[in-house]
Amino acid sequence: MIGVIYDNAYLEHKPPRNHVENPSRILAVIKSISDAAIIERPINNVDDWLLKVHDPNYVRQVDEACGMGYVFIDADTYVSPGTCRAARLAVGAVMRGIDKVLGGEWSAAYAVVRPPGHHVGRGGRALMAPTQGFCIFNNVAIGAVYALEHGINKVAILDIDVHHGNGTQEIFYEDPRVLYVSLHQDPLTIYPGTGFIDDVGEGEGEGFNVNVPLPPFTADDAYMKALDRIVWPIIDEFRPQIILVSLGFDAHMLDNIANLRLSLNTYAHIFRRLRDMIGRIKGVVFVLEGGYNVDVLGRGSRLLVDIMSNKDAEVDEGVTQTDPRVMARVNSVIRDVVSVQRNYWHLT
């Protein structure tokens, strides 16, 4: 079964002016799934865990900004008086989900949270990105550390947000206990401008960072090909005990913040594949990242809950097809990723 972790405090993270990352996103999700899953509250006391991932000076600066009212801390990222509580409870939601999965109560958890987190590194902006990309604390990264300190030896993070999780990559770049796999739009065409094929990790972490940068207008058929050729074989070979998913619905064709062309069919494929891994792994924790079309957020979240609950789930969209010229570029990316990652994994 899948359970949901949510708190109304997430609504108090409010932009000072019009902003795509606003409370309507999470309201759409909860409206769509409130009758279909158990909803639990986050863990409250997370400060010690923040400091296992983030620099104390960064946490202090965020807290000071929250005390200033409604302000932008960079060109994209804002805080409001309710942001610091919301951001801490976003971390606490992931921790609660991990507890439920590791305790055997749930096979999967969905942390319906905001603000998102995967662009935040140890000290805020990560890997020379121009902004923090709407993010305050790295919810998934803190969750991975929490799992590692609660009896887990190997964590896989699958990032399917349309943007590269530069903060998550930075945090675990030298850590072989955490496999980070990201499929994202080509960084030369979109924020944050990171996530290249040759970024494979360093030191003991070499080989445990996998980037699959896809050209604009990549559709379902090409994306699923990348999953089948690269992502699933590497995760299977790594044999994680738990999988954390940075779940962005902004790779969907109706999301106007990016240029991939996925339908919900690709998301359904991912959800079913992860569901089928349960039994070999302790469970899956999905953590909401991006996604700015409220209709897609709602329908996609309901699809997630239904599939992970083993209910019949129909996708009300056709499978999208990649233009042949774009597919040629996708095939080239796949070849290049396989060539690099074959140094570490048994890819064909």
Helices and strands as residue ranges (DSSP letters): E 2-5, G 8-12, H 24-33, E 38-40, H 47-53, H 56-66, E 71-72, E 78-79, H 83-102, E 108-111, H 139-148, E 155-159, H 166-172, E 178-185, G 203-205, E 209-214, H 220-226, I 227-231, H 232-238, E 242-247, H 264-277, E 283-288, H 294-308, H 324-341
